[in-house]
Amino acid sequence: MFLSVKFLNMLRRAFISWLYFWIKLGFWGVLVLAGVLVWQRGPEQAFRDLGFLWGEGEQVWKMEKRRWEEAAMNGANGGRAGAGFGSQRGGYKKGAYGGGRGW
């Protein structure tokens, strides 16, 4: 039991250290990429590019939000779309099992 706990702790520490490594690598990679972008295109054009990317991301966000809201509304109104329980099977039908006793 003691050895298995030690081994699991060692695995956890290895996983966390690799996770931190990849997070740090990603952070520094983004900073280097931003620096190269500013160096090659200039600060003004780099900020224009950043604004364009922000606007595109905002459009995607709004479109996906609207799609999820519509799916939630369809699920709440008895439609087949949505994340409700049994929505893939048509949902619960009153009286379908046991003559209306709620089964």
Distance bins in CASP14 RR format, pairs under 12 A and 6 or more apart:
PFRMAT RR
TARGET T0000
AUTHOR 0000-0000-0000
RMODE 2
METHOD distances of the structure
MODEL  1
1 7 0 0 0 0 0 1 0 0 0 0 0
1 8 0 0 0 0 0 1 0 0 0 0 0
2 8 0 0 0 0 0 1 0 0 0 0 0
2 9 0 0 0 0 0 1 0 0 0 0 0
3 9 0 0 0 0 0 1 0 0 0 0 0
3 10 0 0 0 0 0 1 0 0 0 0 0
4 10 0 0 0 0 0 1 0 0 0 0 0
4 11 0 0 0 0 0 1 0 0 0 0 0
5 11 0 0 0 0 0 1 0 0 0 0 0
5 12 0 0 0 0 0 1 0 0 0 0 0
6 12 0 0 0 0 0 1 0 0 0 0 0
6 13 0 0 0 0 0 1 0 0 0 0 0
7 13 0 0 0 0 0 1 0 0 0 0 0
7 14 0 0 0 0 0 1 0 0 0 0 0
8 14 0 0 0 0 0 1 0 0 0 0 0
8 15 0 0 0 0 0 1 0 0 0 0 0
9 15 0 0 0 0 0 1 0 0 0 0 0
9 16 0 0 0 0 0 1 0 0 0 0 0
10 16 0 0 0 0 0 1 0 0 0 0 0
10 17 0 0 0 0 0 1 0 0 0 0 0
11 17 0 0 0 0 0 1 0 0 0 0 0
11 18 0 0 0 0 0 1 0 0 0 0 0
12 18 0 0 0 0 0 1 0 0 0 0 0
12 19 0 0 0 0 0 1 0 0 0 0 0
13 19 0 0 0 0 0 1 0 0 0 0 0
13 20 0 0 0 0 0 1 0 0 0 0 0
14 20 0 0 0 0 0 1 0 0 0 0 0
14 21 0 0 0 0 0 1 0 0 0 0 0
15 21 0 0 0 0 0 1 0 0 0 0 0
15 22 0 0 0 0 0 1 0 0 0 0 0
16 22 0 0 0 0 0 1 0 0 0 0 0
16 23 0 0 0 0 0 1 0 0 0 0 0
17 23 0 0 0 0 0 1 0 0 0 0 0
17 24 0 0 0 0 0 1 0 0 0 0 0
18 24 0 0 0 0 0 1 0 0 0 0 0
18 25 0 0 0 0 0 1 0 0 0 0 0
19 25 0 0 0 0 0 1 0 0 0 0 0
19 26 0 0 0 0 0 1 0 0 0 0 0
20 26 0 0 0 0 0 1 0 0 0 0 0
20 27 0 0 0 0 0 1 0 0 0 0 0
21 27 0 0 0 0 0 1 0 0 0 0 0
21 28 0 0 0 0 0 1 0 0 0 0 0
22 28 0 0 0 0 0 1 0 0 0 0 0
22 29 0 0 0 0 0 1 0 0 0 0 0
23 29 0 0 0 0 0 1 0 0 0 0 0
23 30 0 0 0 0 0 1 0 0 0 0 0
24 30 0 0 0 0 0 1 0 0 0 0 0
24 31 0 0 0 0 0 1 0 0 0 0 0
25 31 0 0 0 0 0 1 0 0 0 0 0
25 32 0 0 0 0 0 1 0 0 0 0 0
26 32 0 0 0 0 1 0 0 0 0 0 0
26 33 0 0 0 0 1 0 0 0 0 0 0
26 34 0 0 0 0 0 1 0 0 0 0 0
27 33 0 0 0 0 0 1 0 0 0 0 0
27 34 0 0 0 0 0 1 0 0 0 0 0
28 34 0 0 0 0 0 1 0 0 0 0 0
28 35 0 0 0 0 0 1 0 0 0 0 0
29 35 0 0 0 0 1 0 0 0 0 0 0
29 36 0 0 0 0 1 0 0 0 0 0 0
29 37 0 0 0 0 0 1 0 0 0 0 0
30 36 0 0 0 0 0 1 0 0 0 0 0
30 37 0 0 0 0 0 1 0 0 0 0 0
31 37 0 0 0 0 0 1 0 0 0 0 0
31 38 0 0 0 0 0 1 0 0 0 0 0
32 38 0 0 0 0 0 1 0 0 0 0 0
32 39 0 0 0 0 0 1 0 0 0 0 0
33 39 0 0 0 0 0 1 0 0 0 0 0
33 40 0 0 0 0 0 1 0 0 0 0 0
33 46 0 0 0 0 0 1 0 0 0 0 0
33 49 0 0 0 0 0 1 0 0 0 0 0
33 50 0 0 0 0 0 1 0 0 0 0 0
34 40 0 0 0 0 0 1 0 0 0 0 0
34 41 0 0 0 0 0 1 0 0 0 0 0
34 42 0 0 0 0 0 1 0 0 0 0 0
34 43 0 0 0 0 0 1 0 0 0 0 0
34 46 1 0 0 1 0 0 0 0 0 0 0
34 47 0 0 0 0 0 1 0 0 0 0 0
34 49 0 0 0 0 0 1 0 0 0 0 0
34 50 0 0 0 0 1 0 0 0 0 0 0
34 53 0 0 0 0 0 1 0 0 0 0 0
35 41 0 0 0 0 0 1 0 0 0 0 0
35 42 0 0 0 0 1 0 0 0 0 0 0
35 43 0 0 0 0 0 1 0 0 0 0 0
35 46 0 0 0 0 1 0 0 0 0 0 0
35 50 0 0 0 0 0 1 0 0 0 0 0
36 42 0 0 0 0 0 1 0 0 0 0 0
36 46 0 0 0 0 1 0 0 0 0 0 0
37 43 0 0 0 0 1 0 0 0 0 0 0
37 45 0 0 0 0 1 0 0 0 0 0 0
37 46 1 0 1 0 0 0 0 0 0 0 0
37 47 0 0 0 0 0 1 0 0 0 0 0
37 48 0 0 0 0 0 1 0 0 0 0 0
37 49 1 0 0 1 0 0 0 0 0 0 0
37 50 0 0 0 0 1 0 0 0 0 0 0
37 53 0 0 0 0 0 1 0 0 0 0 0
38 44 0 0 0 0 1 0 0 0 0 0 0
38 45 0 0 0 0 1 0 0 0 0 0 0
38 46 1 0 1 0 0 0 0 0 0 0 0
38 47 0 0 0 0 1 0 0 0 0 0 0
38 48 0 0 0 0 0 1 0 0 0 0 0
38 49 0 0 0 0 1 0 0 0 0 0 0
38 50 0 0 0 0 1 0 0 0 0 0 0
39 45 0 0 0 0 0 1 0 0 0 0 0
39 46 0 0 0 0 1 0 0 0 0 0 0
40 46 0 0 0 0 1 0 0 0 0 0 0
40 49 0 0 0 0 0 1 0 0 0 0 0
41 47 0 0 0 0 1 0 0 0 0 0 0
41 48 0 0 0 0 1 0 0 0 0 0 0
41 49 1 0 0 1 0 0 0 0 0 0 0
41 50 0 0 0 0 0 1 0 0 0 0 0
42 48 0 0 0 0 1 0 0 0 0 0 0
42 49 0 0 0 0 1 0 0 0 0 0 0
42 50 0 0 0 0 0 1 0 0 0 0 0
43 49 0 0 0 0 0 1 0 0 0 0 0
43 50 0 0 0 0 0 1 0 0 0 0 0
44 50 0 0 0 0 0 1 0 0 0 0 0
44 51 0 0 0 0 0 1 0 0 0 0 0
45 51 0 0 0 0 0 1 0 0 0 0 0
45 52 0 0 0 0 0 1 0 0 0 0 0
46 52 0 0 0 0 0 1 0 0 0 0 0
46 53 0 0 0 0 0 1 0 0 0 0 0
47 53 0 0 0 0 0 1 0 0 0 0 0
47 54 0 0 0 0 0 1 0 0 0 0 0
48 54 0 0 0 0 0 1 0 0 0 0 0
48 55 0 0 0 0 0 1 0 0 0 0 0
49 55 0 0 0 0 0 1 0 0 0 0 0
49 56 0 0 0 0 0 1 0 0 0 0 0
50 56 0 0 0 0 0 1 0 0 0 0 0
50 57 0 0 0 0 0 1 0 0 0 0 0
51 57 0 0 0 0 1 0 0 0 0 0 0
51 58 0 0 0 0 1 0 0 0 0 0 0
52 58 0 0 0 0 0 1 0 0 0 0 0
52 59 0 0 0 0 0 1 0 0 0 0 0
53 59 0 0 0 0 0 1 0 0 0 0 0
53 60 0 0 0 0 0 1 0 0 0 0 0
54 60 0 0 0 0 0 1 0 0 0 0 0
54 61 0 0 0 0 0 1 0 0 0 0 0
55 61 0 0 0 0 1 0 0 0 0 0 0
55 62 0 0 0 0 1 0 0 0 0 0 0
55 63 0 0 0 0 0 1 0 0 0 0 0
56 62 0 0 0 0 0 1 0 0 0 0 0
56 63 0 0 0 0 0 1 0 0 0 0 0
57 63 0 0 0 0 1 0 0 0 0 0 0
57 64 0 0 0 0 1 0 0 0 0 0 0
57 65 0 0 0 0 0 1 0 0 0 0 0
58 64 0 0 0 0 0 1 0 0 0 0 0
58 65 0 0 0 0 0 1 0 0 0 0 0
59 65 0 0 0 0 0 1 0 0 0 0 0
59 66 0 0 0 0 0 1 0 0 0 0 0
60 66 0 0 0 0 0 1 0 0 0 0 0
60 67 0 0 0 0 0 1 0 0 0 0 0
61 67 0 0 0 0 0 1 0 0 0 0 0
61 68 0 0 0 0 0 1 0 0 0 0 0
62 68 0 0 0 0 0 1 0 0 0 0 0
62 69 0 0 0 0 0 1 0 0 0 0 0
63 69 0 0 0 0 0 1 0 0 0 0 0
63 70 0 0 0 0 0 1 0 0 0 0 0
64 70 0 0 0 0 0 1 0 0 0 0 0
64 71 0 0 0 0 0 1 0 0 0 0 0
65 71 0 0 0 0 0 1 0 0 0 0 0
65 72 0 0 0 0 0 1 0 0 0 0 0
66 72 0 0 0 0 0 1 0 0 0 0 0
66 73 0 0 0 0 0 1 0 0 0 0 0
67 73 0 0 0 0 0 1 0 0 0 0 0
67 74 0 0 0 0 0 1 0 0 0 0 0
67 81 0 0 0 0 1 0 0 0 0 0 0
67 82 0 0 0 0 0 1 0 0 0 0 0
68 74 0 0 0 0 0 1 0 0 0 0 0
68 75 0 0 0 0 0 1 0 0 0 0 0
68 81 0 0 0 0 0 1 0 0 0 0 0
68 82 0 0 0 0 1 0 0 0 0 0 0
68 83 0 0 0 0 1 0 0 0 0 0 0
69 75 0 0 0 0 0 1 0 0 0 0 0
69 76 0 0 0 0 0 1 0 0 0 0 0
69 81 0 0 0 0 0 1 0 0 0 0 0
69 82 0 0 0 0 0 1 0 0 0 0 0
69 83 0 0 0 0 0 1 0 0 0 0 0
70 76 0 0 0 0 0 1 0 0 0 0 0
70 77 0 0 0 0 0 1 0 0 0 0 0
70 79 0 0 0 0 0 1 0 0 0 0 0
70 81 1 0 0 1 0 0 0 0 0 0 0
70 82 0 0 0 0 1 0 0 0 0 0 0
71 77 0 0 0 0 0 1 0 0 0 0 0
71 78 0 0 0 0 0 1 0 0 0 0 0
71 79 0 0 0 0 1 0 0 0 0 0 0
71 80 0 0 0 0 0 1 0 0 0 0 0
71 81 1 0 1 0 0 0 0 0 0 0 0
71 82 1 0 1 0 0 0 0 0 0 0 0
71 83 1 0 0 1 0 0 0 0 0 0 0
71 84 0 0 0 0 0 1 0 0 0 0 0
71 87 0 0 0 0 1 0 0 0 0 0 0
72 78 0 0 0 0 0 1 0 0 0 0 0
72 79 0 0 0 0 0 1 0 0 0 0 0
72 81 0 0 0 0 1 0 0 0 0 0 0
72 82 1 0 0 1 0 0 0 0 0 0 0
72 83 1 0 0 1 0 0 0 0 0 0 0
72 84 0 0 0 0 1 0 0 0 0 0 0
72 87 0 0 0 0 0 1 0 0 0 0 0
73 79 0 0 0 0 1 0 0 0 0 0 0
73 81 0 0 0 0 1 0 0 0 0 0 0
73 82 0 0 0 0 1 0 0 0 0 0 0
73 83 0 0 0 0 0 1 0 0 0 0 0
74 80 1 0 0 1 0 0 0 0 0 0 0
74 81 1 0 1 0 0 0 0 0 0 0 0
74 82 1 0 0 1 0 0 0 0 0 0 0
74 83 0 0 0 0 0 1 0 0 0 0 0
74 84 0 0 0 0 0 1 0 0 0 0 0
74 87 0 0 0 0 1 0 0 0 0 0 0
74 90 0 0 0 0 0 1 0 0 0 0 0
75 81 1 0 1 0 0 0 0 0 0 0 0
75 82 1 0 1 0 0 0 0 0 0 0 0
75 83 1 0 0 1 0 0 0 0 0 0 0
75 84 1 0 0 1 0 0 0 0 0 0 0
75 85 0 0 0 0 0 1 0 0 0 0 0
75 86 0 0 0 0 0 1 0 0 0 0 0
75 87 1 0 1 0 0 0 0 0 0 0 0
75 88 0 0 0 0 0 1 0 0 0 0 0
75 90 0 0 0 0 1 0 0 0 0 0 0
75 91 0 0 0 0 1 0 0 0 0 0 0
76 82 0 0 0 0 1 0 0 0 0 0 0
76 83 0 0 0 0 0 1 0 0 0 0 0
76 84 0 0 0 0 1 0 0 0 0 0 0
76 87 0 0 0 0 0 1 0 0 0 0 0
76 91 0 0 0 0 0 1 0 0 0 0 0
77 84 0 0 0 0 0 1 0 0 0 0 0
77 87 0 0 0 0 0 1 0 0 0 0 0
78 84 0 0 0 0 1 0 0 0 0 0 0
78 86 0 0 0 0 0 1 0 0 0 0 0
78 87 0 0 0 0 1 0 0 0 0 0 0
78 90 0 0 0 0 1 0 0 0 0 0 0
78 91 1 0 0 1 0 0 0 0 0 0 0
78 92 0 0 0 0 0 1 0 0 0 0 0
78 93 0 0 0 0 0 1 0 0 0 0 0
79 86 0 0 0 0 0 1 0 0 0 0 0
79 87 1 0 0 1 0 0 0 0 0 0 0
79 88 0 0 0 0 0 1 0 0 0 0 0
79 89 0 0 0 0 0 1 0 0 0 0 0
79 90 1 0 0 1 0 0 0 0 0 0 0
79 91 0 0 0 0 1 0 0 0 0 0 0
80 86 0 0 0 0 1 0 0 0 0 0 0
80 87 1 0 0 1 0 0 0 0 0 0 0
80 88 1 0 0 1 0 0 0 0 0 0 0
80 89 0 0 0 0 1 0 0 0 0 0 0
80 90 1 0 1 0 0 0 0 0 0 0 0
80 91 0 0 0 0 1 0 0 0 0 0 0
81 87 1 0 0 1 0 0 0 0 0 0 0
81 88 0 0 0 0 1 0 0 0 0 0 0
81 90 0 0 0 0 0 1 0 0 0 0 0
81 91 0 0 0 0 0 1 0 0 0 0 0
82 88 0 0 0 0 1 0 0 0 0 0 0
82 90 0 0 0 0 0 1 0 0 0 0 0
82 91 0 0 0 0 0 1 0 0 0 0 0
84 90 0 0 0 0 1 0 0 0 0 0 0
84 91 1 0 0 1 0 0 0 0 0 0 0
84 92 0 0 0 0 0 1 0 0 0 0 0
85 91 1 0 0 1 0 0 0 0 0 0 0
85 92 1 0 0 1 0 0 0 0 0 0 0
86 92 1 0 0 1 0 0 0 0 0 0 0
86 93 0 0 0 0 0 1 0 0 0 0 0
89 96 0 0 0 0 0 1 0 0 0 0 0
90 96 0 0 0 0 0 1 0 0 0 0 0
92 100 0 0 0 0 0 1 0 0 0 0 0
92 102 0 0 0 0 1 0 0 0 0 0 0
92 103 0 0 0 0 0 1 0 0 0 0 0
93 99 0 0 0 0 0 1 0 0 0 0 0
93 100 0 0 0 0 1 0 0 0 0 0 0
93 102 0 0 0 0 0 1 0 0 0 0 0
93 103 0 0 0 0 0 1 0 0 0 0 0
94 100 1 0 0 1 0 0 0 0 0 0 0
94 101 0 0 0 0 0 1 0 0 0 0 0
94 102 1 0 0 1 0 0 0 0 0 0 0
94 103 0 0 0 0 0 1 0 0 0 0 0
95 101 1 0 0 1 0 0 0 0 0 0 0
95 102 1 0 0 1 0 0 0 0 0 0 0
95 103 0 0 0 0 1 0 0 0 0 0 0
96 102 0 0 0 0 1 0 0 0 0 0 0
96 103 0 0 0 0 1 0 0 0 0 0 0
97 103 1 0 1 0 0 0 0 0 0 0 0
END
